[in-house]
Amino acid sequence: MPELAEVAFACSKWNIGLDKRVRKTTTLPTSRVYRDTDHTEFSNRLTGQKLIFAETHGKQMLFSFSGNIYLGIHLGMTGSLANEPSGYEVQKYDALVLRQSECTLLFRDPRQFGRLRISCGSNPPTWWSDLPPSITEKEFNLEIVEKAMKRHNRRPIKALLLDQRYFPGMGNWMADEVLWRAKLRPARLAGTLNVNEIACLYNKTLFVAKGAMKSVGTKGGDPPKDWLFHVRWKNGLLCPKTKLPLKRESIGGRTTCWSPSHQN
């Protein structure tokens, strides 16, 4: 599933449509991405409106249109955004197609685990404004991490890092990266971390989030070459720090890569 930085890069695919009006909206009525709202609402509300701005929050996207219209997008497992020429022909999995005079903005999702929402109002909808602070925002602080560790002291820290209530935008590879840099074993229970380890975990979370946004979020592709990211995807590779074997196992239902020689 796309994580914080991948979502930011995907969102930028629609920047070409900013300050331009939607001339026609096409939806795919059978797609499950419309499970929260009738698909006809998107055509009725978006057609004729101008795309004003776009922003991301963790794994969520918000697109603001004229007429106080807000479009929310969650990519899910296989969702993606794209821009195509104005004469683009709609394909099988194109769930939402916004035609402008010079380009076509698309949301496609083959497996339909993504989600589309639409709302009208003078302020952003509560499903956006009530989200917890993203790990890239200044409101995300050490106290949030400390409270999460205390409240869920029997959970493995790897599983807790993936909890979007506390770490919005954190995904599987980012969590592995944070724990590797914090020198923490992913299966350790949250309640076993001392004050210094929690502070280190917080600082490494900020480091990985900012680094991912600077690389993946702006350019796409991969993070810097010295990151664990590049050796975590298959068995038999070595820890970038110790040059000893990495271990891959399932923790909290997710495949986890870590370094027994580096993480305690």
Secondary structure, DSSP 8 states (H G I E B T S, - for coil): ---HHHHHHHHGGGGGGTT-B--EEEE-TT-GGGSSS-THHHHHHHTT-BEEEEEEETTEEEEEETTTEEEEEE-TTT-EEEEEETT----TTEEEEEE-SSEEEEEE-SS---EEEEEESSS--HHHHTS---TTSTT--HHHHHHHHHHTTTSBHHHHHT-TTTSTT--HHHHHHHHHHHT--TTSBGGG--HHHHHHHHHHHHHHHHHHHHHHHHH-S---TTSGGGGSSSTT-B-TTT-SB-EEEEETTEEEEE-TTT--
